[in-house]
Each structure stands twice: as C-alpha cells, then as structure tokens.
Amino acid sequence: MCEAFSSIHSLINPGQDCASVIFKILYILNVDNAALLCCILWNIWKQRNNKIWNEVVDAQSFVLERAKTMLYDLKAVRLIR
C-alpha cells in the first residue's frame, strides 16, 4: 500500500487541476483499482450532494463501503450479460 501511495504522491504537483491528477492516477492503476477509484470519487460526489441538498452526512467508512458495494454490483451485472 505504501508503494502505491508513493507512486501516486509523486504525480501530484502544485498548481495542477484535479482532473489532471485523477487522470494521471487512473493511468497508473490496474483496471480493478481504477474502477474502485471511480466508484469512490462518484460516492464522494454523492455524499457532497446529500449534504448540500438533503442535509445528510454519512460516515466516511459508509461512503467507502457504498463504493465497494457499487463496484461489486457493477461486476455482478457484467457477469449476467
């Protein structure tokens, strides 16, 4: 895990926009980790909207678990096709 963090940390430069950093990270991740990162980012955005529009704040661990469940469900749907 520390090696992955070091690889990702080296990609982040001051003054870079978030999209550039995210795409650089996605480029170095394997397919499974890239998919998980996308699900995590989507769930962070969902949490942001829940806080703004519904005044609901979930624990960070719930956001991560929801992302993992989402990825598991997406993979299960792909197997059914």
Biopython code that builds the backbone (N, CA, C, O; Angstrom):
import numpy as np
from Bio.PDB.StructureBuilder import StructureBuilder

atoms = [
    (1, "MET", "N", (0.824, -1.193, 0.000)),
    (1, "MET", "CA", (0.000, 0.000, 0.000)),
    (1, "MET", "C", (0.863, 1.250, 0.000)),
    (1, "MET", "O", (0.541, 2.210, -0.701)),
    (2, "CYS", "N", (1.939, 1.271, 0.756)),
    (2, "CYS", "CA", (2.813, 2.445, 0.812)),
    (2, "CYS", "C", (3.453, 2.704, -0.532)),
    (2, "CYS", "O", (3.631, 3.859, -0.917)),
    (3, "GLU", "N", (3.806, 1.647, -1.260)),
    (3, "GLU", "CA", (4.407, 1.810, -2.585)),
    (3, "GLU", "C", (3.423, 2.480, -3.536)),
    (3, "GLU", "O", (3.805, 3.361, -4.307)),
    (4, "ALA", "N", (2.165, 2.069, -3.485)),
    (4, "ALA", "CA", (1.144, 2.685, -4.337)),
    (4, "ALA", "C", (0.981, 4.152, -3.983)),
    (4, "ALA", "O", (0.860, 4.997, -4.870)),
    (5, "PHE", "N", (0.976, 4.461, -2.687)),
    (5, "PHE", "CA", (0.840, 5.854, -2.263)),
    (5, "PHE", "C", (2.014, 6.682, -2.755)),
    (5, "PHE", "O", (1.825, 7.814, -3.200)),
    (6, "SER", "N", (3.227, 6.137, -2.684)),
    (6, "SER", "CA", (4.409, 6.851, -3.164)),
    (6, "SER", "C", (4.306, 7.135, -4.648)),
    (6, "SER", "O", (4.652, 8.225, -5.101)),
    (7, "SER", "N", (3.830, 6.155, -5.411)),
    (7, "SER", "CA", (3.662, 6.344, -6.856)),
    (7, "SER", "C", (2.656, 7.435, -7.157)),
    (7, "SER", "O", (2.876, 8.265, -8.040)),
    (8, "ILE", "N", (1.556, 7.436, -6.428)),
    (8, "ILE", "CA", (0.512, 8.432, -6.638)),
    (8, "ILE", "C", (0.980, 9.794, -6.144)),
    (8, "ILE", "O", (0.769, 10.804, -6.816)),
    (9, "HIS", "N", (1.607, 9.830, -4.989)),
    (9, "HIS", "CA", (2.068, 11.095, -4.420)),
    (9, "HIS", "C", (3.046, 11.796, -5.364)),
    (9, "HIS", "O", (3.047, 13.024, -5.446)),
    (10, "SER", "N", (3.862, 11.049, -6.063)),
    (10, "SER", "CA", (4.841, 11.643, -6.975)),
    (10, "SER", "C", (4.184, 12.281, -8.196)),
    (10, "SER", "O", (4.814, 13.086, -8.882)),
    (11, "LEU", "N", (2.930, 11.934, -8.476)),
    (11, "LEU", "CA", (2.217, 12.501, -9.626)),
    (11, "LEU", "C", (1.591, 13.857, -9.340)),
    (11, "LEU", "O", (1.214, 14.579, -10.264)),
    (12, "ILE", "N", (1.482, 14.202, -8.072)),
    (12, "ILE", "CA", (0.788, 15.428, -7.688)),
    (12, "ILE", "C", (1.775, 16.587, -7.640)),
    (12, "ILE", "O", (2.772, 16.546, -6.919)),
    (13, "ASN", "N", (1.483, 17.608, -8.411)),
    (13, "ASN", "CA", (2.317, 18.805, -8.460)),
    (13, "ASN", "C", (1.486, 20.015, -8.075)),
    (13, "ASN", "O", (0.306, 20.090, -8.418)),
    (14, "PRO", "N", (2.085, 20.965, -7.365)),
    (14, "PRO", "CA", (1.356, 22.190, -7.007)),
    (14, "PRO", "C", (0.856, 22.907, -8.267)),
    (14, "PRO", "O", (1.553, 22.967, -9.279)),
    (15, "GLY", "N", (-0.331, 23.435, -8.187)),
    (15, "GLY", "CA", (-0.903, 24.185, -9.297)),
    (15, "GLY", "C", (-1.627, 23.337, -10.326)),
    (15, "GLY", "O", (-2.208, 23.877, -11.267)),
    (16, "GLN", "N", (-1.604, 22.014, -10.168)),
    (16, "GLN", "CA", (-2.309, 21.134, -11.099)),
    (16, "GLN", "C", (-3.780, 21.082, -10.765)),
    (16, "GLN", "O", (-4.161, 21.126, -9.595)),
    (17, "ASP", "N", (-4.611, 20.988, -11.790)),
    (17, "ASP", "CA", (-6.041, 20.856, -11.518)),
    (17, "ASP", "C", (-6.364, 19.403, -11.167)),
    (17, "ASP", "O", (-5.606, 18.488, -11.489)),
    (18, "CYS", "N", (-7.495, 19.213, -10.507)),
    (18, "CYS", "CA", (-7.897, 17.880, -10.021)),
    (18, "CYS", "C", (-8.040, 16.871, -11.154)),
    (18, "CYS", "O", (-7.632, 15.718, -11.020)),
    (19, "ALA", "N", (-8.617, 17.304, -12.260)),
    (19, "ALA", "CA", (-8.832, 16.379, -13.375)),
    (19, "ALA", "C", (-7.512, 15.802, -13.869)),
    (19, "ALA", "O", (-7.428, 14.605, -14.143)),
    (20, "SER", "N", (-6.491, 16.627, -13.986)),
    (20, "SER", "CA", (-5.182, 16.147, -14.445)),
    (20, "SER", "C", (-4.614, 15.114, -13.482)),
    (20, "SER", "O", (-4.080, 14.089, -13.906)),
    (21, "VAL", "N", (-4.730, 15.384, -12.195)),
    (21, "VAL", "CA", (-4.220, 14.451, -11.191)),
    (21, "VAL", "C", (-4.987, 13.136, -11.255)),
    (21, "VAL", "O", (-4.384, 12.063, -11.232)),
    (22, "ILE", "N", (-6.301, 13.212, -11.335)),
    (22, "ILE", "CA", (-7.128, 11.995, -11.386)),
    (22, "ILE", "C", (-6.778, 11.160, -12.604)),
    (22, "ILE", "O", (-6.615, 9.946, -12.484)),
    (23, "PHE", "N", (-6.658, 11.778, -13.777)),
    (23, "PHE", "CA", (-6.336, 11.017, -14.978)),
    (23, "PHE", "C", (-4.929, 10.421, -14.920)),
    (23, "PHE", "O", (-4.712, 9.321, -15.427)),
    (24, "LYS", "N", (-3.979, 11.119, -14.317)),
    (24, "LYS", "CA", (-2.643, 10.548, -14.149)),
    (24, "LYS", "C", (-2.694, 9.324, -13.238)),
    (24, "LYS", "O", (-2.044, 8.314, -13.505)),
    (25, "ILE", "N", (-3.470, 9.423, -12.164)),
    (25, "ILE", "CA", (-3.600, 8.294, -11.240)),
    (25, "ILE", "C", (-4.276, 7.113, -11.931)),
    (25, "ILE", "O", (-3.828, 5.974, -11.798)),
    (26, "LEU", "N", (-5.352, 7.383, -12.668)),
    (26, "LEU", "CA", (-6.046, 6.307, -13.379)),
    (26, "LEU", "C", (-5.127, 5.599, -14.372)),
    (26, "LEU", "O", (-5.247, 4.393, -14.589)),
    (27, "TYR", "N", (-4.225, 6.346, -14.964)),
    (27, "TYR", "CA", (-3.304, 5.781, -15.949)),
    (27, "TYR", "C", (-2.372, 4.741, -15.325)),
    (27, "TYR", "O", (-2.028, 3.756, -15.978)),
    (28, "ILE", "N", (-1.962, 4.947, -14.076)),
    (28, "ILE", "CA", (-1.004, 4.011, -13.464)),
    (28, "ILE", "C", (-1.679, 2.862, -12.716)),
    (28, "ILE", "O", (-1.021, 1.874, -12.391)),
    (29, "LEU", "N", (-2.963, 2.973, -12.442)),
    (29, "LEU", "CA", (-3.661, 1.916, -11.704)),
    (29, "LEU", "C", (-4.050, 0.769, -12.623)),
    (29, "LEU", "O", (-4.243, 0.960, -13.823)),
    (30, "ASN", "N", (-4.162, -0.419, -12.052)),
    (30, "ASN", "CA", (-4.710, -1.528, -12.836)),
    (30, "ASN", "C", (-6.220, -1.325, -12.973)),
    (30, "ASN", "O", (-6.793, -0.446, -12.330)),
    (31, "VAL", "N", (-6.842, -2.119, -13.791)),
    (31, "VAL", "CA", (-8.262, -1.939, -14.110)),
    (31, "VAL", "C", (-9.145, -1.991, -12.868)),
    (31, "VAL", "O", (-10.037, -1.157, -12.709)),
    (32, "ASP", "N", (-8.909, -2.954, -11.993)),
    (32, "ASP", "CA", (-9.742, -3.096, -10.795)),
    (32, "ASP", "C", (-9.608, -1.894, -9.858)),
    (32, "ASP", "O", (-10.608, -1.388, -9.349)),
    (33, "ASN", "N", (-8.380, -1.440, -9.632)),
    (33, "ASN", "CA", (-8.185, -0.292, -8.750)),
    (33, "ASN", "C", (-8.700, 0.999, -9.374)),
    (33, "ASN", "O", (-9.198, 1.876, -8.668)),
    (34, "ALA", "N", (-8.582, 1.119, -10.694)),
    (34, "ALA", "CA", (-9.122, 2.298, -11.380)),
    (34, "ALA", "C", (-10.643, 2.329, -11.258)),
    (34, "ALA", "O", (-11.233, 3.388, -11.044)),
    (35, "ALA", "N", (-11.268, 1.172, -11.393)),
    (35, "ALA", "CA", (-12.730, 1.104, -11.248)),
    (35, "ALA", "C", (-13.141, 1.466, -9.826)),
    (35, "ALA", "O", (-14.122, 2.181, -9.622)),
    (36, "LEU", "N", (-12.391, 0.972, -8.842)),
    (36, "LEU", "CA", (-12.698, 1.299, -7.451)),
    (36, "LEU", "C", (-12.523, 2.793, -7.203)),
    (36, "LEU", "O", (-13.359, 3.409, -6.541)),
    (37, "LEU", "N", (-11.461, 3.379, -7.719)),
    (37, "LEU", "CA", (-11.255, 4.824, -7.558)),
    (37, "LEU", "C", (-12.419, 5.602, -8.150)),
    (37, "LEU", "O", (-12.899, 6.555, -7.536)),
    (38, "CYS", "N", (-12.875, 5.217, -9.318)),
    (38, "CYS", "CA", (-14.018, 5.905, -9.947)),
    (38, "CYS", "C", (-15.265, 5.793, -9.078)),
    (38, "CYS", "O", (-16.000, 6.769, -8.922)),
    (39, "CYS", "N", (-15.511, 4.618, -8.513)),
    (39, "CYS", "CA", (-16.675, 4.438, -7.631)),
    (39, "CYS", "C", (-16.526, 5.280, -6.363)),
    (39, "CYS", "O", (-17.505, 5.849, -5.881)),
    (40, "ILE", "N", (-15.319, 5.362, -5.823)),
    (40, "ILE", "CA", (-15.092, 6.175, -4.629)),
    (40, "ILE", "C", (-15.342, 7.644, -4.942)),
    (40, "ILE", "O", (-16.010, 8.340, -4.178)),
    (41, "LEU", "N", (-14.809, 8.113, -6.059)),
    (41, "LEU", "CA", (-15.000, 9.524, -6.434)),
    (41, "LEU", "C", (-16.480, 9.839, -6.641)),
    (41, "LEU", "O", (-16.958, 10.892, -6.219)),
    (42, "TRP", "N", (-17.203, 8.925, -7.292)),
    (42, "TRP", "CA", (-18.621, 9.142, -7.519)),
    (42, "TRP", "C", (-19.369, 9.206, -6.180)),
    (42, "TRP", "O", (-20.267, 10.028, -6.002)),
    (43, "ASN", "N", (-18.990, 8.332, -5.249)),
    (43, "ASN", "CA", (-19.653, 8.323, -3.942)),
    (43, "ASN", "C", (-19.296, 9.541, -3.098)),
    (43, "ASN", "O", (-20.113, 9.997, -2.297)),
    (44, "ILE", "N", (-18.103, 10.066, -3.264)),
    (44, "ILE", "CA", (-17.763, 11.329, -2.590)),
    (44, "ILE", "C", (-18.649, 12.440, -3.132)),
    (44, "ILE", "O", (-19.151, 13.267, -2.372)),
    (45, "TRP", "N", (-18.840, 12.458, -4.446)),
    (45, "TRP", "CA", (-19.720, 13.468, -5.057)),
    (45, "TRP", "C", (-21.161, 13.288, -4.569)),
    (45, "TRP", "O", (-21.848, 14.265, -4.271)),
    (46, "LYS", "N", (-21.608, 12.041, -4.490)),
    (46, "LYS", "CA", (-22.957, 11.751, -3.982)),
    (46, "LYS", "C", (-23.094, 12.243, -2.544)),
    (46, "LYS", "O", (-24.115, 12.828, -2.181)),
    (47, "GLN", "N", (-22.069, 12.008, -1.727)),
    (47, "GLN", "CA", (-22.084, 12.469, -0.336)),
    (47, "GLN", "C", (-22.154, 13.986, -0.278)),
    (47, "GLN", "O", (-22.874, 14.550, 0.546)),
    (48, "ARG", "N", (-21.406, 14.644, -1.151)),
    (48, "ARG", "CA", (-21.432, 16.109, -1.214)),
    (48, "ARG", "C", (-22.841, 16.602, -1.521)),
    (48, "ARG", "O", (-23.333, 17.530, -0.878)),
    (49, "ASN", "N", (-23.489, 15.981, -2.503)),
    (49, "ASN", "CA", (-24.847, 16.384, -2.855)),
    (49, "ASN", "C", (-25.832, 16.096, -1.728)),
    (49, "ASN", "O", (-26.729, 16.899, -1.472)),
    (50, "ASN", "N", (-25.676, 14.952, -1.048)),
    (50, "ASN", "CA", (-26.547, 14.638, 0.086)),
    (50, "ASN", "C", (-26.425, 15.693, 1.180)),
    (50, "ASN", "O", (-27.423, 16.079, 1.789)),
    (51, "LYS", "N", (-25.217, 16.152, 1.427)),
    (51, "LYS", "CA", (-25.010, 17.169, 2.458)),
    (51, "LYS", "C", (-25.648, 18.495, 2.049)),
    (51, "LYS", "O", (-26.322, 19.140, 2.853)),
    (52, "ILE", "N", (-25.434, 18.896, 0.803)),
    (52, "ILE", "CA", (-25.947, 20.184, 0.335)),
    (52, "ILE", "C", (-27.469, 20.174, 0.201)),
    (52, "ILE", "O", (-28.135, 21.090, 0.683)),
    (53, "TRP", "N", (-28.014, 19.173, -0.432)),
    (53, "TRP", "CA", (-29.442, 19.177, -0.780)),
    (53, "TRP", "C", (-30.338, 18.514, 0.261)),
    (53, "TRP", "O", (-31.507, 18.878, 0.391)),
    (54, "ASN", "N", (-29.806, 17.551, 0.999)),
    (54, "ASN", "CA", (-30.642, 16.802, 1.943)),
    (54, "ASN", "C", (-30.203, 16.955, 3.393)),
    (54, "ASN", "O", (-30.852, 16.428, 4.296)),
    (55, "GLU", "N", (-29.112, 17.666, 3.620)),
    (55, "GLU", "CA", (-28.555, 17.852, 4.954)),
    (55, "GLU", "C", (-28.266, 16.513, 5.646)),
    (55, "GLU", "O", (-28.454, 16.363, 6.853)),
    (56, "VAL", "N", (-27.804, 15.550, 4.844)),
    (56, "VAL", "CA", (-27.468, 14.224, 5.344)),
    (56, "VAL", "C", (-25.962, 14.042, 5.215)),
    (56, "VAL", "O", (-25.386, 14.263, 4.150)),
    (57, "VAL", "N", (-25.332, 13.636, 6.311)),
    (57, "VAL", "CA", (-23.893, 13.383, 6.298)),
    (57, "VAL", "C", (-23.655, 11.954, 6.776)),
    (57, "VAL", "O", (-23.994, 11.595, 7.904)),
    (58, "ASP", "N", (-23.067, 11.149, 5.897)),
    (58, "ASP", "CA", (-22.730, 9.773, 6.251)),
    (58, "ASP", "C", (-21.274, 9.711, 6.702)),
    (58, "ASP", "O", (-20.463, 10.562, 6.338)),
    (59, "ALA", "N", (-20.959, 8.714, 7.484)),
    (59, "ALA", "CA", (-19.577, 8.492, 7.918)),
    (59, "ALA", "C", (-18.715, 8.155, 6.706)),
    (59, "ALA", "O", (-19.201, 7.582, 5.731)),
    (60, "GLN", "N", (-17.441, 8.510, 6.771)),
    (60, "GLN", "CA", (-16.527, 8.216, 5.665)),
    (60, "GLN", "C", (-16.487, 6.723, 5.369)),
    (60, "GLN", "O", (-16.417, 6.317, 4.209)),
    (61, "SER", "N", (-16.532, 5.920, 6.403)),
    (61, "SER", "CA", (-16.490, 4.473, 6.194)),
    (61, "SER", "C", (-17.707, 3.999, 5.404)),
    (61, "SER", "O", (-17.608, 3.054, 4.621)),
    (62, "PHE", "N", (-18.850, 4.647, 5.604)),
    (62, "PHE", "CA", (-20.050, 4.282, 4.849)),
    (62, "PHE", "C", (-19.881, 4.642, 3.377)),
    (62, "PHE", "O", (-20.293, 3.886, 2.497)),
    (63, "VAL", "N", (-19.281, 5.787, 3.114)),
    (63, "VAL", "CA", (-19.053, 6.215, 1.732)),
    (63, "VAL", "C", (-18.160, 5.195, 1.023)),
    (63, "VAL", "O", (-18.429, 4.826, -0.120)),
    (64, "LEU", "N", (-17.106, 4.742, 1.690)),
    (64, "LEU", "CA", (-16.211, 3.747, 1.105)),
    (64, "LEU", "C", (-16.929, 2.414, 0.908)),
    (64, "LEU", "O", (-16.785, 1.787, -0.141)),
    (65, "GLU", "N", (-17.689, 1.981, 1.890)),
    (65, "GLU", "CA", (-18.425, 0.713, 1.756)),
    (65, "GLU", "C", (-19.444, 0.789, 0.621)),
    (65, "GLU", "O", (-19.624, -0.177, -0.121)),
    (66, "ARG", "N", (-20.104, 1.926, 0.488)),
    (66, "ARG", "CA", (-21.072, 2.109, -0.603)),
    (66, "ARG", "C", (-20.355, 2.015, -1.946)),
    (66, "ARG", "O", (-20.905, 1.452, -2.893)),
    (67, "ALA", "N", (-19.151, 2.548, -2.050)),
    (67, "ALA", "CA", (-18.366, 2.474, -3.286)),
    (67, "ALA", "C", (-17.996, 1.029, -3.600)),
    (67, "ALA", "O", (-18.096, 0.596, -4.748)),
    (68, "LYS", "N", (-17.568, 0.285, -2.587)),
    (68, "LYS", "CA", (-17.208, -1.116, -2.792)),
    (68, "LYS", "C", (-18.426, -1.936, -3.220)),
    (68, "LYS", "O", (-18.333, -2.780, -4.111)),
    (69, "THR", "N", (-19.560, -1.682, -2.582)),
    (69, "THR", "CA", (-20.796, -2.387, -2.941)),
    (69, "THR", "C", (-21.210, -2.052, -4.367)),
    (69, "THR", "O", (-21.632, -2.928, -5.121)),
    (70, "MET", "N", (-21.088, -0.796, -4.727)),
    (70, "MET", "CA", (-21.422, -0.358, -6.079)),
    (70, "MET", "C", (-20.566, -1.092, -7.106)),
    (70, "MET", "O", (-21.082, -1.568, -8.117)),
    (71, "LEU", "N", (-19.267, -1.187, -6.855)),
    (71, "LEU", "CA", (-18.359, -1.871, -7.773)),
    (71, "LEU", "C", (-18.700, -3.355, -7.849)),
    (71, "LEU", "O", (-18.707, -3.932, -8.937)),
    (72, "TYR", "N", (-18.979, -3.971, -6.718)),
    (72, "TYR", "CA", (-19.364, -5.384, -6.689)),
    (72, "TYR", "C", (-20.625, -5.603, -7.529)),
    (72, "TYR", "O", (-20.696, -6.553, -8.308)),
    (73, "ASP", "N", (-21.619, -4.722, -7.369)),
    (73, "ASP", "CA", (-22.868, -4.834, -8.126)),
    (73, "ASP", "C", (-22.634, -4.651, -9.627)),
    (73, "ASP", "O", (-23.223, -5.361, -10.442)),
    (74, "LEU", "N", (-21.775, -3.701, -9.988)),
    (74, "LEU", "CA", (-21.469, -3.486, -11.405)),
    (74, "LEU", "C", (-20.805, -4.710, -12.021)),
    (74, "LEU", "O", (-21.119, -5.098, -13.146)),
    (75, "LYS", "N", (-19.883, -5.314, -11.274)),
    (75, "LYS", "CA", (-19.218, -6.521, -11.767)),
    (75, "LYS", "C", (-20.205, -7.671, -11.897)),
    (75, "LYS", "O", (-20.126, -8.449, -12.848)),
    (76, "ALA", "N", (-21.133, -7.787, -10.952)),
    (76, "ALA", "CA", (-22.135, -8.851, -10.997)),
    (76, "ALA", "C", (-23.038, -8.701, -12.218)),
    (76, "ALA", "O", (-23.389, -9.691, -12.859)),
    (77, "VAL", "N", (-23.408, -7.480, -12.535)),
    (77, "VAL", "CA", (-24.251, -7.228, -13.716)),
    (77, "VAL", "C", (-23.513, -7.608, -14.989)),
    (77, "VAL", "O", (-24.110, -8.163, -15.911)),
    (78, "ARG", "N", (-22.231, -7.317, -15.045)),
    (78, "ARG", "CA", (-21.444, -7.666, -16.232)),
    (78, "ARG", "C", (-21.396, -9.175, -16.440)),
    (78, "ARG", "O", (-21.369, -9.645, -17.577)),
    (79, "LEU", "N", (-21.385, -9.943, -15.335)),
    (79, "LEU", "CA", (-21.346, -11.399, -15.450)),
    (79, "LEU", "C", (-22.654, -11.957, -15.960)),
    (79, "LEU", "O", (-22.665, -12.986, -16.636)),
    (80, "ILE", "N", (-23.760, -11.298, -15.651)),
    (80, "ILE", "CA", (-25.088, -11.771, -16.059)),
    (80, "ILE", "C", (-25.290, -11.605, -17.561)),
    (80, "ILE", "O", (-25.933, -12.434, -18.205)),
    (81, "ARG", "N", (-24.746, -10.548, -18.104)),
    (81, "ARG", "CA", (-24.913, -10.275, -19.543)),
    (81, "ARG", "C", (-24.406, -11.393, -20.309)),
    (81, "ARG", "O", (-24.450, -11.369, -21.539)),
]
sb = StructureBuilder()
sb.init_structure("model")
sb.init_model(0)
sb.init_chain("A")
sb.init_seg("    ")
for serial, (resi, resn, name, xyz) in enumerate(atoms, 1):
    if name == "N":
        sb.init_residue(resn, " ", resi, " ")
    sb.init_atom(name, np.array(xyz, "f"), 0.0, 1.0, " ", f" {name:<3s}", serial, name[0])
structure = sb.get_structure()
